[in-house]
């Protein structure tokens, strides 16, 4: 069974960088794609970045050029390097993965950017 575990959230000042990590160590098969979403209170969860095996990536417009998603080879581990953070980036970030037609979520990690 897929179990996504996130780490790396925290409190930073505007302009700083932060790296989120997400790993699944229980699934012997490759999860594809893996992605990061975020959700502000009262709003829908939105895609931040996605990584597809083969190297294709996709970014939400507001993070393009500031955030970089990467993957540890064929391992079920994905990273989100966030730079030039803004107060608007303050939300809970969720790791997402699709395997065997099912969607899985991590527990979420809070990122707070102070102005």
SERO-4910 file (N, C-alpha, C, O; in steps of 0.05 Angstrom, whole numbers):
BEGIN
 pado doro    nc1    nc2    nc3   cac1   cac2   cac3    cc1    cc2    cc3    oc1    oc2    oc3
  Unk    A     17    -24      0      0      0      0     18     25      0     38     25     13
  Unk    A      9     45    -15     25     70    -17     22     86      8      0     90     18
  Unk    A     44     95     19     44    113     42     63    136     36     88    131     37
  Unk    A     53    159     31     70    182     25     75    198     50     56    206     65
  Unk    A    100    203     56    108    218     80    124    242     72    145    240     59
  Unk    A    114    265     80    127    291     73    144    301     96    140    294    119
  Unk    A    163    317     89    180    331    108    191    357     96    191    360     71
  Unk    A    200    375    113    214    398    103    199    425    105    210    445     99
  Unk    A    175    424    114    160    449    117    171    465    140    188    456    155
  Unk    A    161    490    143    170    506    166    164    535    161    149    543    143
  Unk    A    176    551    178    173    581    178    198    593    167    220    589    177
  Unk    A    195    610    146    217    624    135    209    653    129    185    659    129
  Unk    A    229    670    123    223    697    116    219    699     86    229    682     71
  Unk    A    206    720     77    202    724     48    229    726     34    248    738     44
  Unk    A    231    713     11    255    713     -4    273    689      2    292    683    -13
  Unk    A    267    674     23    282    651     30    275    627     13    257    628     -4
  Unk    A    290    605     17    286    580      3    278    558     23    285    560     47
  Unk    A    265    538     13    257    515     29    255    491     11    247    494    -13
  Unk    A    261    468     21    260    443      5    241    423     19    245    416     42
  Unk    A    221    415      4    203    395     14    211    368      2    220    366    -20
  Unk    A    207    347     18    212    320     10    188    302     14    172    307     33
  Unk    A    185    282     -3    163    263      0    173    236     -9    185    233    -30
  Unk    A    168    216      8    178    190      1    158    169      9    143    171     28
  Unk    A    158    148     -7    142    124     -1    161    100     -1    174     95    -21
  Unk    A    163     87     21    182     65     23    168     38     23    182     17     26
  Unk    A    142     37     20    128     12     22    120     -1     -4    115    -25     -6
  Unk    A    119     16    -25    110      6    -51    133     -4    -68    151     11    -73
  Unk    A    132    -29    -76    155    -39    -92    153    -30   -121    172    -34   -137
  Unk    A    131    -18   -129    127     -9   -156    130     21   -159    130     35   -139
  Unk    A    133     30   -183    139     58   -187    113     74   -189     95     68   -204
  Unk    A    111     94   -172     88    113   -172     93    134   -193    115    146   -194
  Unk    A     73    138   -211     76    157   -232     50    168   -241     32    152   -247
  Unk    A     46    194   -241     66    214   -234     67    219   -203     50    208   -189
  Unk    A     86    235   -194     86    245   -167     85    275   -169     96    287   -188
  Unk    A     71    287   -150     66    316   -152     63    329   -125     62    315   -104
  Unk    A     63    355   -125     58    371   -101     34    388   -107     31    401   -128
  Unk    A     16    388    -87     -7    406    -88     -6    424    -63     10    419    -45
  Unk    A    -22    444    -63    -25    460    -39    -54    469    -36    -69    471    -55
  Unk    A    -61    475    -11    -88    482     -5    -89    503     17    -79    499     39
  Unk    A   -101    526     10   -106    547     29   -133    542     42   -150    530     30
  Unk    A   -137    552     67   -163    549     81   -186    559     64   -185    581     54
  Unk    A   -206    542     61   -230    550     46   -228    549     16   -246    557      2
  Unk    A   -205    540      6   -201    539    -23   -195    510    -32   -189    493    -15
  Unk    A   -198    506    -57   -193    479    -68   -163    474    -69   -147    492    -72
  Unk    A   -157    449    -67   -129    440    -70   -120    445    -99   -134    437   -117
  Unk    A    -97    457   -102    -88    463   -130    -60    450   -135    -44    447   -117
  Unk    A    -56    443   -160    -30    431   -168     -9    453   -167    -12    475   -178
  Unk    A     14    446   -154     37    464   -154     57    455   -175     66    471   -192
  Unk    A     64    430   -175     83    419   -194     80    389   -196     73    376   -176
  Unk    A     85    378   -219     84    349   -223    108    339   -239    119    353   -255
  Unk    A    116    315   -232    139    302   -245    130    276   -257    120    258   -242
  Unk    A    135    272   -283    127    248   -297    153    232   -304    173    244   -311
  Unk    A    151    206   -301    174    190   -309    181    196   -338    163    197   -355
  Unk    A    207    200   -343    215    209   -369    226    237   -367    239    247   -385
  Unk    A    218    251   -345    229    277   -340    211    300   -345    218    323   -340
  Unk    A    187    295   -355    169    317   -361    159    329   -334    152    315   -316
  Unk    A    159    356   -333    149    370   -309    128    390   -317    126    399   -340
  Unk    A    112    396   -297     90    416   -301     89    433   -276     91    423   -254
  Unk    A     85    459   -281     84    478   -258     59    496   -260     50    503   -282
  Unk    A     50    503   -237     29    524   -235     42    551   -242     65    555   -236
  Unk    A     27    569   -255     39    593   -266     53    610   -244     75    621   -250
  Unk    A     42    612   -221     53    630   -200     79    620   -189     94    635   -176
  Unk    A     86    594   -193    111    584   -182    132    579   -203    155    572   -197
  Unk    A    124    581   -228    142    577   -251    167    595   -247    165    619   -244
  Unk    A    191    583   -248    215    598   -245    225    601   -217    248    608   -212
  Unk    A    207    595   -198    215    597   -169    217    569   -156    234    565   -139
  Unk    A    200    551   -164    199    524   -153    210    504   -174    206    507   -198
  Unk    A    223    484   -163    233    462   -180    226    435   -168    232    430   -145
  Unk    A    213    419   -184    206    392   -175    227    373   -186    235    375   -209
  Unk    A    235    353   -170    254    333   -179    247    307   -166    232    305   -147
  Unk    A    259    286   -177    254    259   -167    280    244   -164    299    249   -179
  Unk    A    281    227   -145    305    211   -140    304    186   -157    297    165   -148
  Unk    A    313    189   -182    313    167   -201    286    154   -204    266    168   -207
  Unk    A    285    129   -202    260    114   -204    249    108   -176    229     94   -174
  Unk    A    261    119   -156    251    115   -129    225    131   -125    221    151   -139
  Unk    A    209    123   -107    184    138   -101    190    160    -82    179    162    -60
  Unk    A    208    178    -90    216    201    -74    216    226    -92    228    226   -113
  Unk    A    202    246    -83    201    271    -99    207    294    -81    201    294    -57
  Unk    A    219    315    -93    227    339    -78    214    363    -91    208    364   -115
  Unk    A    211    384    -74    202    410    -85    221    431    -73    219    437    -50
  Unk    A    238    441    -90    256    463    -82    242    489    -87    235    495   -109
  Unk    A    237    504    -66    223    529    -67    242    552    -62    255    553    -41
  Unk    A    243    571    -80    260    594    -77    244    619    -79    221    619    -88
  Unk    A    255    642    -70    242    668    -72    214    666    -61    194    675    -73
  Unk    A    211    654    -37    185    649    -26    171    675    -19    184    695    -11
  Unk    A    145    675    -22    128    699    -17    108    692      5    102    668      9
  Unk    A     98    712     18     77    707     38     53    692     26     40    676     40
  Unk    A     47    696      0     25    682    -13     30    652    -15     11    637    -21
  Unk    A     55    643    -11     61    615    -13     54    601     14     58    577     16
  Unk    A     44    616     33     38    605     59     13    588     58    -10    599     57
  Unk    A     16    562     58     -7    543     57      4    516     65     28    513     71
  Unk    A    -14    496     66     -5    468     70      0    456     43    -16    458     25
  Unk    A     23    442     42     31    429     17     28    399     20     35    387     41
  Unk    A     17    386     -1     11    358      0     26    344    -22     26    353    -45
  Unk    A     37    321    -16     49    304    -36     27    286    -48      8    278    -34
  Unk    A     30    281    -73      9    265    -87     23    245   -105     44    250   -117
  Unk    A     11    222   -107     21    201   -125     -1    184   -136    -22    180   -123
  Unk    A      3    175   -161    -17    158   -174     -4    131   -179     17    129   -192
  Unk    A    -18    110   -170     -8     83   -175    -31     64   -179    -50     63   -163
  Unk    A    -29     49   -200    -49     29   -206    -77     42   -208    -97     30   -200
  Unk    A    -78     67   -218   -104     80   -222   -115     93   -197   -136    105   -199
  Unk    A   -101     91   -175   -110    104   -150    -93    128   -143    -69    128   -149
  Unk    A   -106    147   -130    -92    172   -122    -87    170    -92   -104    163    -76
  Unk    A    -62    177    -85    -54    177    -57    -44    204    -48    -32    219    -64
  Unk    A    -48    210    -23    -40    236    -12    -23    232     13    -26    213     28
  Unk    A     -4    251     17     10    252     42     -7    267     63    -29    276     57
  Unk    A      4    270     87    -11    282    108    -10    313    107    -25    326    121
  Unk    A      8    323     91     10    352     88     32    364    106     37    354    128
  Unk    A     45    384     96     65    398    112     61    428    109     57    439     87
  Unk    A     62    442    131     56    471    131     81    487    123    103    482    134
  Unk    A     77    505    105     98    525     98     87    552    105     65    560     96
  Unk    A    102    567    120     94    594    128    116    613    121    140    610    129
  Unk    A    109    634    105    128    654     97    121    680    109     99    691    103
  Unk    A    138    691    125    133    717    138    143    740    121    163    737    106
  Unk    A    129    762    122    136    785    106    156    803    121    165    823    110
***
